Amino acid sequence: MQVRAVRRGVCSVPWTVREYRVRMLLLSDPAVHAIPVMECGEELIDLRSRADLLVDARKQDPAGAWSRLRTGVLDRLLVAQGTLPAGIRLLIVEGHRPASLQRHYFNDYRSELQKAHPAWSAERLDTEASKHVSPPDVAPHPCGAAVDLTLWADGAELDLGTPVNATPLDSADACFTDALNITDRARQHRDMLGAALSAAGLVNYPPEWWHWSYGDRYWAAATGAPSAFYAPL
């Protein structure tokens, strides 16, 4: 299988999946961990109070964390939604995630990989796990900086090739944003989503077409910003 080679929004010749995985920036990369954080103090906004955004309840938690995002992220989502074609809207699946829940997700998925691949080193397990769940130390969701989302029209989610939160194993790597093993229609929808969010200043995490962030350490590493300005809450 091949994926399109994309480096900061510039497409080139296709890479094999192996090449893509080696070259793309992952959250486990030391360059991400090295980014300093200068917390700006922006508050979390509950998106359920907004009539102009759709919020899905599938990741609902008792504290209501899933529906909250930093003000700067919210502002950019509204800009992105304003550029979508008439009748198509963003559907927010998950925003803020408590650090304890992030750690639980990461450890569970890492354990699952360890059972499936007992010969893998600890470093390999950390790297592969980071392609589906962010390492707790640098995860954007606990900062209120990341949003998992998709597109919605005519009362239903649009086809973007895989369900939100599909794993590389379960989807045969179709969860990778630039995977080629999806339909032309799904590719059009992914490109539409990506164009709107990128233009608004968010960055995508390449193994997950649905995951976009702004202001966190991954965003800073991907864009060349000198620091992040959202720390875990």
C-alpha positions as CSV (number, residue, x, y, z in Angstrom):
1,M,0.0,0.0,0.0
2,Q,1.1,3.6,-0.6
3,V,0.2,6.9,1.0
4,R,0.7,10.4,-0.4
5,A,3.8,12.1,0.8
6,V,2.9,15.3,2.6
7,R,5.3,17.5,4.4
8,R,3.6,20.5,6.0
9,G,0.9,20.7,3.4
10,V,3.2,20.1,0.3
11,C,2.4,16.9,-1.7
12,S,5.1,15.0,-3.5
13,V,5.6,11.5,-4.9
14,P,3.9,8.7,-3.0
15,W,5.8,6.9,-0.2
16,T,5.3,3.3,0.8
17,V,3.6,2.9,4.2
18,R,6.9,1.9,5.7
19,E,8.6,5.1,4.4
20,Y,5.7,7.2,5.5
21,R,5.8,5.8,9.0
22,V,9.6,6.4,9.3
23,R,9.5,10.0,7.9
24,M,6.3,11.5,9.5
25,L,6.5,13.4,12.7
26,L,5.0,11.4,15.6
27,L,4.1,12.5,19.0
28,S,6.7,10.2,20.4
29,D,9.4,12.1,18.5
30,P,12.0,13.8,20.8
31,A,11.5,17.0,18.8
32,V,8.0,17.2,20.2
33,H,9.1,16.5,23.8
34,A,11.7,19.2,23.5
35,I,9.2,22.0,22.8
36,P,8.9,24.4,25.7
37,V,5.4,25.4,26.9
38,M,4.5,28.9,27.8
39,E,1.0,28.6,29.2
40,C,-1.2,31.5,28.1
41,G,-4.1,31.0,30.5
42,E,-6.9,30.7,28.0
43,E,-10.0,29.2,29.4
44,L,-11.9,26.1,28.3
45,I,-15.2,26.8,26.5
46,D,-18.0,24.3,26.6
47,L,-19.0,23.8,22.9
48,R,-22.5,22.7,24.0
49,S,-23.3,26.3,24.7
50,R,-22.7,27.2,21.0
51,A,-25.5,26.9,18.5
52,D,-23.1,27.2,15.6
53,L,-21.2,23.9,16.3
54,L,-22.5,20.3,16.4
55,V,-21.2,18.2,19.3
56,D,-21.5,14.4,19.2
57,A,-22.2,12.6,22.5
58,R,-20.3,9.3,21.8
59,K,-17.4,10.3,24.0
60,Q,-19.5,12.0,26.7
61,D,-18.0,11.8,30.2
62,P,-19.7,12.7,33.5
63,A,-17.6,15.9,34.0
64,G,-18.3,17.1,30.5
65,A,-14.6,17.4,29.5
66,W,-15.2,16.0,26.0
67,S,-17.1,19.0,24.9
68,R,-14.6,21.7,26.0
69,L,-11.8,23.3,24.0
70,R,-9.5,26.3,24.5
71,T,-10.8,29.6,23.1
72,G,-8.2,29.8,20.4
73,V,-9.1,26.3,19.1
74,L,-12.8,27.2,19.1
75,D,-12.2,30.4,17.2
76,R,-10.3,28.5,14.5
77,L,-12.9,25.8,14.2
78,L,-15.5,28.5,13.6
79,V,-13.3,30.0,10.8
80,A,-12.9,26.5,9.3
81,Q,-16.6,25.8,9.4
82,G,-17.3,29.0,7.6
83,T,-15.3,27.9,4.6
84,L,-17.1,24.6,4.2
85,P,-19.7,24.2,1.4
86,A,-23.3,25.0,2.2
87,G,-25.0,22.2,4.1
88,I,-21.8,20.7,5.4
89,R,-20.8,21.2,9.1
90,L,-18.1,20.1,11.5
91,L,-19.2,17.4,14.0
92,I,-17.1,17.6,17.2
93,V,-16.5,14.2,18.7
94,E,-14.0,14.9,21.5
95,G,-12.1,17.9,22.8
96,H,-10.5,18.1,26.3
97,R,-9.5,14.8,27.9
98,P,-8.3,14.5,31.5
99,A,-4.6,13.5,31.8
100,S,-5.6,10.4,33.8
101,L,-7.9,9.2,31.0
102,Q,-5.2,9.9,28.4
103,R,-2.7,7.8,30.4
104,H,-5.3,5.0,30.7
105,Y,-5.9,4.9,26.9
106,F,-2.2,5.0,26.1
107,N,-1.3,2.2,28.5
108,D,-4.2,0.0,27.4
109,Y,-3.3,0.3,23.7
110,R,0.4,-0.2,24.4
111,S,-0.5,-3.4,26.4
112,E,-2.6,-4.6,23.5
113,L,0.3,-4.1,21.1
114,Q,2.7,-5.8,23.5
115,K,0.5,-8.9,23.6
116,A,0.3,-9.0,19.8
117,H,4.0,-8.3,19.3
118,P,5.9,-9.7,22.3
119,A,9.3,-9.3,20.5
120,W,9.0,-5.6,20.2
121,S,11.3,-3.4,22.3
122,A,9.9,-0.9,24.7
123,E,10.9,1.9,22.4
124,R,9.1,0.3,19.4
125,L,6.0,-0.2,21.6
126,D,6.0,3.5,22.6
127,T,6.4,4.5,19.0
128,E,3.7,2.3,17.6
129,A,1.3,3.1,20.4
130,S,1.8,6.8,19.7
131,K,0.3,6.3,16.2
132,H,-3.1,5.7,17.8
133,V,-3.0,7.3,21.3
134,S,-0.8,10.3,22.2
135,P,1.9,9.7,24.9
136,P,0.6,11.3,28.1
137,D,3.5,13.6,28.5
138,V,2.9,15.5,25.2
139,A,-0.8,14.7,24.5
140,P,-2.7,17.6,23.1
141,H,-6.2,16.5,24.4
142,P,-5.4,17.1,28.1
143,C,-4.3,20.7,27.1
144,G,-7.7,21.4,25.5
145,A,-5.7,22.0,22.3
146,A,-6.9,19.0,20.2
147,V,-10.2,18.1,18.7
148,D,-11.4,14.9,17.1
149,L,-14.0,15.7,14.5
150,T,-15.6,14.7,11.2
151,L,-18.1,16.1,8.7
152,W,-21.9,16.1,8.9
153,A,-24.5,16.8,6.3
154,D,-28.2,15.9,5.8
155,G,-28.5,14.3,9.2
156,A,-25.6,11.9,9.0
157,E,-21.8,11.7,9.1
158,L,-20.1,11.9,5.7
159,D,-17.9,9.0,4.6
160,L,-14.2,9.7,5.4
161,G,-12.9,6.2,4.8
162,T,-12.9,4.9,8.4
163,P,-14.8,5.5,11.6
164,V,-13.3,8.1,14.0
165,N,-10.8,6.4,16.3
166,A,-10.1,3.5,13.9
167,T,-6.8,1.8,14.7
168,P,-4.0,1.2,12.1
169,L,-4.5,-2.6,12.6
170,D,-8.3,-2.6,12.3
171,S,-8.3,-0.3,9.3
172,A,-5.4,-1.7,7.4
173,D,-3.8,1.7,7.9
174,A,-6.7,3.5,6.2
175,C,-6.9,5.7,9.3
176,F,-3.7,7.5,8.1
177,T,-4.8,10.8,6.8
178,D,-3.2,10.3,3.4
179,A,-3.8,6.6,2.9
180,L,-4.7,5.6,-0.6
181,N,-6.8,2.6,0.3
182,I,-10.0,4.6,0.6
183,T,-12.7,5.6,-1.9
184,D,-12.5,8.7,-4.1
185,R,-15.5,10.1,-2.3
186,A,-13.9,9.6,1.1
187,R,-10.7,11.2,-0.2
188,Q,-12.7,14.2,-1.4
189,H,-14.2,14.5,2.1
190,R,-10.8,14.2,3.8
191,D,-9.4,16.8,1.5
192,M,-12.3,19.2,2.2
193,L,-11.9,18.8,6.0
194,G,-8.1,19.2,5.8
195,A,-8.2,22.3,3.6
196,A,-10.7,24.0,5.9
197,L,-8.8,23.2,9.1
198,S,-5.3,23.8,7.8
199,A,-6.3,27.2,6.4
200,A,-7.7,28.1,9.9
201,G,-4.3,27.3,11.5
202,L,-4.8,23.8,12.9
203,V,-2.4,20.9,12.2
204,N,-3.3,17.2,11.6
205,Y,-1.8,14.2,13.3
206,P,-0.9,12.0,10.2
207,P,-2.0,8.6,11.6
208,E,-5.5,10.0,12.4
209,W,-7.4,11.9,9.8
210,W,-9.9,13.1,12.5
211,H,-7.3,14.6,15.0
212,W,-6.4,18.3,14.7
213,S,-4.7,20.6,17.1
214,Y,-3.5,24.1,17.7
215,G,-1.2,25.6,20.3
216,D,0.2,22.4,21.8
217,R,3.7,21.0,21.5
218,Y,2.9,18.9,18.4
219,W,1.5,21.9,16.7
220,A,4.6,23.9,17.6
221,A,7.0,21.2,16.3
222,A,5.0,20.8,13.1
223,T,4.8,24.5,12.3
224,G,8.2,25.6,13.6
225,A,6.8,27.7,16.4
226,P,9.3,28.3,19.2
227,S,7.0,27.2,22.0
228,A,3.6,25.8,22.8
229,F,1.2,27.9,24.8
230,Y,-1.3,25.3,26.0
231,A,-0.2,23.1,28.9
232,P,-2.2,20.2,30.4
233,L,-5.1,21.3,32.5
